Structures are given as C-alpha cells and as structure tokens.
Amino acid sequence: MKQSSSMLTRICAFILIFFTFLLYLVKHYTDGYLSFFQNPQSSQYTTLHNNNNNLSSILLPSLAPSPSPSALHTDHTNPLLFDPLPPPVQRTRGVIKLFGVVDDNGIMMDDFEVGEFDPHFVEEISTEELNKERSTRIRVRKFSMCPMTMADYIPCLDNVKERHCPKGGEKLNCLVPAPKGYRPPIPWPKSRSEVWFANVPHTRLVDDKRGQNLITRDKNKFRFPRGVEKYVNQISKMVPGIQFGVHTRVVLDIGCGVASFGAFLLSRNVTTLSIAPQVDQENQVQFALERGLPAMVATFTTRRLLYPSQAFDLIHCSRCMIDWIRDGGILLLEVNRMLRGGGYFAWATQPVHKHEKALQEQWKEMEDLAGRLCWELVAKEGYVDLKLCINHLPENGYGANISPWPLRIYNPPDRLQSIQMDAYKSKKELFKAEYKYWLDVLARYIRAFHWKKLKIRNVMDMRAGFGGFAAALVDLQIDCWVMNVVPVSGPNTLPVIFDRGFIGVMHDWCEPFDTYPRTYDLVHAAGLFTIERTKVSYYCFWRKFIDILFTPHHFRCKISSIMLEMDRILRPGGHAYIRDSLYIMDELQEIATAMGWQTRLRDTAEGPHASYRDLICEKRLLHT
C-alpha cells in the first residue's frame, strides 16, 4: 500500500509539472504564436507565391515590417503565402546570383539587391485581401473616401432595424467625409454658447425648439442663448439634499434636446451624460458633442442601457416624451436599476389640469408605480409651464456607500472588490497604482507634446480600466471630459468608474461605437489592440492550446476595422495616442498612414528596449 501510494504521488507530481510547463508556454506566447514556428523576423526573405504561372515570384528582404502570425497559416488556395525558408539560389548564365544582405563569404553588405519589383502589383492588392491574410505587409493602399451621403454615418444605427451592426463585407472600409464647408470646431468654453453651422448643418431642431429659445441660427453659426439656471436653482431649493457637485456628481439626462441642462451643471462641478435617440435631422447628440458636452446616442426602449446598476446620482427627464407607465412601468424599473441608492429621479412634464381626466389618471399611476418601487416623493411643484416631480431612492445597496466629490476620485469604492479579475487582496493596490502610472505618463505628455495648446475637450479612453487616465486628467487640470470605454473582452470595471464620479460604457470594439462622426478631440488606446486581436479564451485548456498551436491566424477583432472606427469618431485636427506592444506597432502605423494620419513612433519612458511603444497620430482634414 505504501509503495502504491508513493508511486501515485510521483505520478501526480509529474502531471502537475507537465501541465504547469504547458500553461507557461500558452500564457507566454499568446501574443501571436508559439515558438514551435520559426520567427518571421529571423528569416532573410519573404516570398510571395502566386498560383498563376503567368506571374513570377517576388522576393523581398526581411527588413520590411514583420508579417502577422496569420502569415504562418498554410492555405494553398490563397494567392499570398508566407514561406519562412530562404529562396533557392538563382543561376544566371552559370553564375550564382544571391539576393540578400550577405555576400558569398557571409559578410553583411550595404548595397544588397532585392530582385525585380513591380510597384503596380502592390496597388492591385485589395485592402480587404491584405487585412484578411496579413501574410506580408508590403503596403496598405490608401483608404478611399466614403460618399458624402455618409457624412453623419453611425454604422449600427443607420439601418431599418433597431440596432444592427454591419457584418463581413458590409463593414466600413472607407473614410467618412466631413460635410462641405467643415471648419475646426470652436474651442471650449466658447463652444458652449455657439458652434459652426457647417459642422452640424441641420435646422430641424431649431424649428422644433423655436418656442423654448434654446437654439437659434445666426448666419453661419448656431447659438444657444437660454440657460437653465433658474430651473436648476428651483430643483436645489425644492430638494436641498441634492447638493450638486458634492452628493450629486454624475447625472443622466434623458431626451437631452441641445444638452442645456448638462451645460449649466458643469458650473456646479457635475458631469451630465446626455442621451437621445437618433432621430432623422434632429441630431440632438451631435449638437451636444459639437458644443463639447458629454453625450451618447441611446434609445430608452425595452432594451437595457449599457450602464451599470447604481451608476447615476440623478436621472433627469424634461419633456422627454417617454411613456413611463407602459408595460407595467418597465422603463421605471430600468431607471431604478441605474439610479444609485440615495439618488433622485426628476421628471418635468406639462402641467396636469383638473379637466384633463386622462392625464390625471396617468399622473396617479405614475405616483403608484414610484411607491411600489419604494421611492419617496420628496417634492412636487408646478411652476412656469412645467410640473416637476422628484423622487428619492432609499439609501441602500452596494453602490450607495461612496465618498463625496472630489474624494471619490482617490478612495477605492466598495464595489472594487466585486470586480471579477485575477486579484483580490491586491485590487486596492492596483487601483492606486493605475492612477499613479497615468499621472506620471500624462505629466510627460503634457510637457513634451504641449497638450494645453491642443484645445482638448472631448476625450475617449478606449480601454479605461479603473478610470485612472480620467482621474489623472482631473489632477493635471486639463479642462475636458472623458468617455471611459470598458471593452467586453476584459473585466467589467465600469461600476468602479461611475463610483469615482466619471462616466463610461461597456463596448465590444469588434463593433462600431454609437456616436456621430467627428466628435472626439483625443482618442486614447493603451494595450487595446493586443487584447482585441487575441483569440477568445476557452473553458478547455487543451482546446485553447491546440487552437493557438494550429490556427494562430484567427483573431477576435480586425485591427483595420478598429482603426477606421477611430478615424470616424475623431475630429479633423484631433489626436490619437496608442500605447501597445512593439510587435503590432508596424501594422498600426501602416494603417494610420493609409488613413492619411500623420504619425510618430516614440519610445516610452522605459527606453528603447521596452516591449511597447507610443504611436502618436494626428488626423488631417481630407477632401473627396
């Protein structure tokens, strides 16, 4: 029995060591392919074979950008294949002729030959084909401009279905143009009061809001004359506990109009996310973003919004044309989900008169629904031409225990421990370390690249983590707001971002983002492309191991699609800062150049031997 037990122990130990070694290989090489394949950077040649006998092979030196891991996939049906072996020696009239970087004695040469090269052949290779195979990245031809009819194109919403993102060949493969006469946006804070007509050439909202004096057209500009100071002061008077800028920091404004409510609350240190559906020719969200105000296209219907539970300190709805009592109050349940414990729901609507029986019944049912949700009606008042109702949620729930602003930026919230990630006790340390890291990086960016002269207002962080990038911008006094995007491919840190007093949304970067073109001044992506092109994880270790071993070409997202989406949402004159792995930088720079961006590749503070680089890009205004 003792011998049998000892043998079993040895077998178990051997199996454990074996699996540990395999796990190390998989985790160490998931950035592309395992070392069982020859590294393409070590090959002297890249060979393009063509199955058509009428075309000869093309030989290129390996000093060109390294091919992606998809190059190692052998598919004899495709015209572009990567051959990791040196080409055969070519003979010309009995004399051996070598193409390469070494001579007959193996000594490095300066004037090596690369063989015959037809530049027209490169131009004939389609962008789609290069992106699909990536077997040799000679050059990506310049992307063409989309038709002018796509100037306001939102890919997942410009269709007959409620929300349907293009698939396959329907995906965007061109550069969305700016409207005729487009001008650099008016800088903040002047943009809060006026924007160029040519940048948002739609007048329907002017007609719809004519009686409210919220937006007018004055020659080549739209102006926003009326503020809502009296309205906000009335809310503060009715509910002193609302404490704008202290207790109430993050607000959701539903059916925002031209976002005047959010524009005024900025002076009270409140960030208001304005949402509205995409209505033909109204472009409410586009006006808000052009003014430099946080906004996003979103429809308040039967689908859940992409914001976490207990996210907002106040949810506001003024003339938002929403039937709150339909389907048993399902939309109020969604409000209840998003509203933080101790938060408020403010509803302003047309006054209900005694002779309007149907409206009186609707109002009564609204009060009953609020009561069943355990909301407390703290104030109800009729003034001007509106009737305002403010309900207060009970102060319970995981998201209720947060620090007042601005302390909540720095104090790890309780919900940090609920984040599903490979850490538990160290989560608070990671939270603090991320903030310190971006504080140091951004301080260098501001000094080296003169950020305070760039007129940065609308910022997107495409992989936001805990929101450390946005927190550092606050401390460094950059007068901007940040849309913190949490990719679905990683842990859901969005509740922490809202608990810190910021706004954000979860998103799959394999799909377009729901916003209008030309809406952000700065787009920041740190480690995004390495993550998004990685194969989706599997529940089975062996399946993942075999999949990485034999199909290294299969990536989660297409890099060019993400880059084209960045171009769509970035304003002309705007900047993109990409910090990512060294092995992917050549491809990113190549695509950025093909989109017409000005690019600079720089070392990070860790020096030239670090495994990642900074790609700094500027989008130029292109014309059709």
N, C-alpha and C positions, 0 to 999 in steps of 0.2 A: 504493500500500500504506500509505504514511504517512497519507494523508487518510482512508482506510478505518479504520485503527487509531485515529486521533484521534476520528472520529465514533463508533466503538464505545465508546470510553472515556467520551464525553459521555453516550451513551445509558445506559450502566451507572450513571454518577453520578446521572443524573436519576431512574432507577428506584430507586436506593438512598435518595435523599432522599424520594421519594414514599412508599416503604414505611416509612421512619423516621417520617414525619409521621402516617401511619395508625396505626402502632404506638403513638405518643404519644397519639392520640385514644382508642384502645381502653384502654390502661393507665390513662389519666387519668379515664375515665368508667365504669369497670367497677363502680362502687359503685351503679349503678342503670340509667341510660340515657344515651344520647349527647345532646349539646346541640342536635342537629337537631330535637329535640322541645321544645316550649315548657315551661319550668319551671312546674309547677303552683303553686309558691309565688308566682309573679308574676301569676297570674290573680286577678281580683277575685271570681270566683264559682265555685262548684262546683254542677253541675246534676245532679240525679237524675232520669233519664227513666224512665218505665215504659211498656211496650208496651201495657198495658191502658188503654184510653181512658177507663175509669171513674175513673182516678186522675190527678190533676193533678200537674204537676211541682213539685218542692220546690227553693227557692233558698236557698243558704247562703253566708255570706261566707267569703273565703279565710283569715280569721284562724283558722279551725278547723285542726286538725292536717293537715299536708300529706298527700295521698294517696301511696301507694307507687307505684313505677314500673309496677306491673301496671295502674294506672288508665289508662295511655296505650294499652293494648291495646284495639283496637276489635273488639267481638264483638256483632253486632246481635241475637244470640239470647239475650243475657243481660239481665236487667231493670235492672242497675245499670251505668251507663256514665259515664265522666268526659268532660265537654265543656270543653276548655280555652278556648273563646271566651266573651266576655261574653254574657249572655242578651239577647234582643231587648227593646227598650223597650216597656213595657206602657202601654196607654192606658186611662184610666178616665173616661168621660163627656167625652171631648175634651181632658182634662188629662193631660199626660205625667207618669207616675209612675215614678221611678227607685228601684231597690233597690240600695244600695251604700254606700260610705264617703265619697263626694264629692258635692257639690251641683251645680247646673246650671253654676256657674262654675268647677268643677274644684277647689273648696276642700274640704279634709278636714272631715268632720262628726263630732261626738261622738255624736249621737243618730240613727245611721243605722238603717234598717229592714231586716229580713231576710226579710220576706214571711211568709206563713202557714206554721205548722209544727205538725204533728201528732205529739206525743211517742209516741203508741201505735204509729205506723208504725215507729219505731226498734225498739221492743221486739219487733215481729213479724219483724224481720230476724234470721235464724238466725246463730249464731256461725260455723257452717261456711261460710255464704254470704259473710259479711264477710271471713273469713280467705282464702277462695278468690279473691275478686275484689280486695279491698282498694282498690276504686275510689274510695271516700270513707270515711274513718274517722270517722264521726259519733260512734259509741259502740259498744263491745262490751258486750253484756249480761253480767251476772254469770254465771259458770260455776256450774252446779248441783253438788250433792254426789253422788258415786257411792254405790251401795248399800253397806251395812255389810259385806256379804259380800266386798267388795274391800279391806278394811282392810289386808291383807297382800299386796296385788296386786303381782306382778312381771310386767310385760306380756309379755316374751319367753319366760318360763318357765312361766307359768300356763296350760299347754295340754298336749295329749297328745303333741305332737311334742317332739323332744329340745331344740331351741331354735328357736322360730319367732316372729318379731316380727309384731304386728298390722299390717295394711296397709289403706290407704284408710279406709273408714268404720268399720273395727274399732279404729282408734287411739283412745287415751284422749282423751275430750272432757269430762271432769268432774274434780272434786277428790276425791282418795282420802281417805276419812274416817279419823280416829283411832278406835281401839277405845273402847268405853264405859268411862268412868272414867279415861281417859288423864290423866296428870299430867306436869308439866315434869320432864325426866329428872334424876336425882340427879347433881350436878356431880362432875367429876373432882377429886381422885383417889378420892373415896368410892365412886364408881360401879364401881370395880374390884372391890369386895367385895360390893356389893348393888345391885339395881335394883328398880323397882316392878313388881309382878305385873301390874297393869292395862295396862302398856305393852307387855308381851310375854305375853299370857295363854295360855300353852301349857305343859302339865305333862308331856308325854311324855318330854322329855329328863331330867326329874327321876327318872322311873321307870327309864329306860334306864341312867342313871349312878348308881343308888342304891348299888351296892356300892363305887363308887370315891370317894364323898363329895366329888364335885366341885361339885354344885349341890343345894341344898335349898330348900324353900319354908317361909317363916316368916310366917304370916298374910298381910299384903299386900305382902310382898317375896320376891324370890329372893335367896339368899345363896350365896356361893362360898367355902366355908370352907377347902378344901385348896389349898395351894400346891404348887409342883413344885421347890422349892429343892434338895431332896436329889437329885432326878433330874438337874437342871442341873449341880449340883456334881459328880455322878458322871461326866457327859459331859466336863467340864473336866478331871477327874482322868485319865480314860482317854486323852484327846487334848489335851495341853497346848497344842499349836499352834493350837487352835481360837480362843483368845483373844477371847472375847465382848466386844464393844464396841470392839475395835481391828482385828483381822483380820476378824472376823465381825461385820458390821453389818446386813445385810439377809437375812432368813430367810423361807422359805416353809414354813408348817405345813399339811400336807395332812390333811383329815379332822379339823378342829380341836377338835371337841367344844364346850366353852364357852370355848375360847381361853386356858386357864390357862397353857399353855407360853409364849405370846406375852405374857401379862400379867406373868409373872415376869421375862422377858428385858428388859422395859423398864427395870428397875432396873440392868441391865448395859449400858445405852445401845445396845440392839439394837431395831431395828424389825422386827416379825414380821407378815407378811401371812398371815392365817389364811383358808383356803378350805375350803368344804364344799359339797356339792350341796344343792339344795332338796328336802328330804325332808319329806313331809306331817307337820305337827305337831311336828317336831323343832326347826326354826328355829335351828340352830346359829349361823349367821352373824348373825342378828338379835340373839341374846343377846350375841355378841361386840361388835357395834356399839353396842348399848344400854349396855354396860359402858365404852365409849369406846376400844375396841381396833380396830386396822386389820383389816378382813375384807371378803370379797367372795364372792358366790355363784359357784361354778365347779365343773364336773364333770370329774374326771380320767378321761376315757374315751379313745376313739380320735381325738378332735379335739385339735389343738394348743391349748394355753392361750395367752391373749393377752398373754404376757410375752415380752420379748426373749431371745435367746440370751445365755448367760453373764451372768445377772442376779442370781442369789442366791448368797450365800456359804455358806449351809447350807440344805438341804432336809430336812425332818424329817417322819417318819411314825410315829405311835404308835397301834397298834390301828386303823389307818385302813381295814381291810377291803378292801385292794386286792390283786388277784392280779397280782403283778409279773411272773410268768413266762409269762403267757398271750401267745399270738400271737408267740412268739419273743422276748419281752421288749420289746415295742414301747413299753410305758409307761416302762420304764427308759431307753429311748432318749430319751424326752421329758424325763425328769429330767436326763439327760446334757446335753441341749441347753440347759436353763435354768441349769444349775449352772456357776458361774464356775470357770475354771481355778484349781486350788489350793483349791477349795471341798470341802465334805463332804456326804455323804448319810448320814443317821442313820435307821435302821429299828428300831423296837422292836416286838416281837411276842411272842406266847405262847411259853414255853419248849418246845423240842422234846425229847421223851424218847426213849430208845433203843427202846422198844417200839412207837413210832408211826412205822412204816416210811414211810407216805405223806408225813408231814411232814418226815421226814429227807430223802427224795428231793427234796421241794420246796426245802428249805434248800440242799441240794447244788447244785441247778440255779440257785438264786439266786446262789450264790458263783461258779459258772461264768460266768453272764452278766456279773457285775461284772468278772471277769477279762478277758472278751472286750472290754469297754469300756475296758480299760486302767486300771481303778480299782484302787487298792491298799487291801486290807483292813488298816486300821491298828489296829482294836480290836474285840474281840468278847467280851462278858461277860454272864453270867446273874446276875441279882440280883432280889430281891423276886419278882414274878410275871411279869417281862418278860425277854426276851433282846434285847440291844442289839447292833447291828452298825453300824459306822461305816466308810465308805469314803472315800478321799481321791483327788481328781482330780489328774492331772499339771498342773503349773503352766505351761501354755502357752495360747496363744490371745490374741486382741486384747483381751479383757476382763480379762485377769489382771493387767496392769500398772497398778494403781491405788494411790493413796496411802492410808495408814491413816486411820481416822476420828479427829478431825474434819477433817483437812486435805483430804480428798477433796471436801468441800463447795466449796472455793475453787479447787482445782487443775484446770484443764481436762484431761479424760481423753483418752487416745489415740484413743478411738472418736469423739471430736468431729469429727475430720477425715473420717470415713466418712459423715457425715450429708449426704444429698442436698439441697442448697439453693443459692440464688443467691449463694454466697460460698465462698471457700476460705481465702485467707490471713487474712481478717478474722474467721474463726469464733471464734477465741480472744477477740478484742476484743468480739464480740457476746455471747459467754458472760459476760464480766466486766461488760459494760455492762448486761445484763439484770438481773443481781444487784444492781448499784448502783441501778438505776432502782427496783426494787421495795423495796429497803431504804429509799430516800427516801420513796416513796409510803406504805409501811406505817407508817413512823415518824409520818407526819402522821395517818394513820387512827387509830393508837393514841391519839394526843393528842386529836384532835378528837372521836372517837366512843367514847372510853373502852373500848377493846377489852378491857382487862384486867378489866373488870367484866362482860363479856358471857358469861363461862363457856364460852368456845370450846374445844372438844375435837376433834370430828370435822370436818375441813375438806376440801373438794373444790375443786381448781383445774381448771376445765373446759377450759382451753386453756393447758397448762403450759409450753410452750416448752422451755427447758433446765432448768426447775425453780427458777428464780430466786426465785419467790414463796415456795416452801417453804424455800429457803435463808435468805431474809430473816426469816422467822418464827422460825427457829432462833436467828439472831443477836439478834433482839429479845426472846428468852426468852418467847415465847408457848408455853405447855405444851400443845401439840396435835400431831396428825399430819396429813399431807396426802395425799390420794389425787390424784396428778398424772395427769390425763387428757390424752392426746395425740390430737387429732382426726385421723381418717384423711384429711381434706381438706388437711392440711398435711404438712410434712416429719416423718419419723419420728425424733424426738429422744428416744424412750424409753430406748435404751441409755445415753445420757448421764445421764439422770435416775437410773437404777439405779447407774451408776458413781459418782455423787455420794453414794450412801448413802440414797436415797429410794425410794419405791415408786410404782407407777403402772400404767397400762394404756392401750392404744390403743382408741379407740372412735369409732363413727360416730354423731354426735349427731342424725342423722335417725332413729335408733332409740333405744328406752329403754335405760337403764343397768341392768346386772344387780345390783341391790341391793334390799333391802326398803324400804318407805316409812318416812319419819321417821327417817333415820339420820345426817343431817349437820347440824351447828350453823351452818356457814358455807359458802356456795357462792359461788365467785368466778369471774367470766367477763369476761375482758379481750379485746375485739376478736372475740369468738366469733360474734356474730350477723351482723356484716358479712361475715365469711368464709363462714359456713354458708348464707347466703341468696344467695351469689354463684353464678352458673352454673358448672358443672364445666368446667374448661379443656379445650380441644380441641387435637388434634395439628395441625390445619389452621388457619392464620391466617385465611384468608378465611372459612372456615365459622364461626369464632368471631366475626369481625367482623359477618357477616350476621346471625348469631343474636342478637347484642346489639342490632343495629340494628332488627330486626323483631319479636323476641319478648322484650322486656325483662321481661315478667311471670313468666318461668319461673325459679324459684329452686330451689336444691338442697334446702333443708330448709324446713319450715314453722315460722315463728317461734313461733306459739302452742303447737305440739307440744313444742318445747324448753322453753318456759316452764312448761307443765303438768308436764313431767318434773322440772323444778327444784322445783316445788311438791310433787311426790310424794316426793322424796327428802329434802326439807328438814323439819326438826323444827318443830313449832309453837313460836314464840318465836325461831326461827332467823333468820338474816340472809342476804340475797343482795346482793353488791356487783357491779354491772355497769358496766364502763367500755367505752364504744363510741362509734361515730360519732354526730354530732349528728342526722343525718337520720333515724336509726332510733329515736331516744330516745322520741319521742312515742308511737310504736307500742308499744314495750316498756312504757312507763309505763301506757298504756291497758290492756294485757293484765294487767299486775301488779295494777292496781286491780280489774279484773274478777275476779281470783282472790281478792280480799279482802285483799291485802297493803297494808300502809302504805308509802308511797313518798315519797322526797325526791330531787329532781333538783338536783345541785350542780355548780358549775364545778370544774374541776381546778386544779392549782397554776399552770397556764399561763394562766389567766384566762378571762374571758367570751368572748373571740374565738377560743378554741381550737376545733378541729374535732371534739372529742369531749367527753363529759360523764360524770359519775358518777351512776348511778341506785342509790340505797341503799334497800333494801326490808327489811321485817320481816314474817314470816309469822305471822298470828294464828290461834289455835285456833278453828276453825269447827265448828259442830254441825249435824247433819242436821235 
